[in-house]
Amino acid sequence: MKYLFFIIFLLLFLAGNYYVFYRAWTVIPLSVVTRSLLIGVAVVLIGSIFLLFLAGEHFPVGVTSVLYTIGTSWFFIFIYFLIFNLLTDLIRASHLVPRDTLNQYTKDNWLSFGLTVGFIGLLMLCGYLKYRIKERVDLPIEITKTIGGGDSLTIVALSDMHLGYGIGKSELQQWVELINKENPDIVLIAGDIIDSSVRPLIEQNMSDDLKKIKSKYGVYAVMGNHEYISGALASSKFIEDSGIKLIRDSAVLIDSMFYIVGRDDKSNSNRKPLAALTGSLDKSKPIILLDHQPYNLEEAENEGVDIQFSGHTHRGQIWPISLITDMIYEDSYGYLKKGNTNIYVSSGMGLWGGKFRIGTQSEYAVIKVKTK
């Protein structure tokens, strides 16, 4: 079933690209130079993403990073060219706008092509800037249980760092600075530290940067689906070598005050049910759950979890994919309270692929937990 979905997606992607480049073909001048250039651009943009997935691990890290940037960036840019062209053709077919007026701006001239490229280019520039600016989410939470240590707790929580071929050492260093400025009691990472391969993280020695995260009680993380994509054994070793305590289907009591429960990712079909992880815990102490994918949120409520922190969704990363994630998940982004359980789903510090955020944000949460 998984492979069938992939084949269908691949065919749709190729068909959509044919449609987009065919539309461009109809508006550029009829010359060998311009049409050769268009063919060359199409080969580079589409070919990059295929080379990335088929042979990326066999190229030098620098080459694969270039393929990653070009190919995955085009994937998101392509979506907007596809939407724009489909809307234009639908409007033309509906005859809602006089044909002469419509043709002047949408067909067979350089003006229409320039307007399209210019608008989408500006949109993607804004999306890139939106990604680069990390939002600090201030999240005060009150619980009925006693925390201990002054009855307050400062948590820096983040997810979906996606370190790898796209997001490298320099960005990670900036993120570590943001985290340390908060002077947190504890740092929690809800999965997808690694994007698709451990190789670029090792080559850039990113473990040294992760070790520089400072907090009173340490840094704790769970596996995400991308840790399984990049190899569970290699990923878990890298995370632990980076000074991060990886919790896989277990619970840790922090300084005899509160629990961190870490669920293995849903990618593991044999992961334990949440009830098995919380059944033996002292429910009078606060319980904080890390679960990468925010499915079945009622389980946390039923098991007396006080705070659940998740990621995974990116909230679609760009509009209109965000509309799809909003339909799939009960909470695809933001804060939700179910009974006495406080749930926050983050859109992620990093992202997958092209560095664009349109209608969503890159963020980290500063959770201030207090006793009522």
Disulfide bonds with the S-S distance in Angstrom:
none
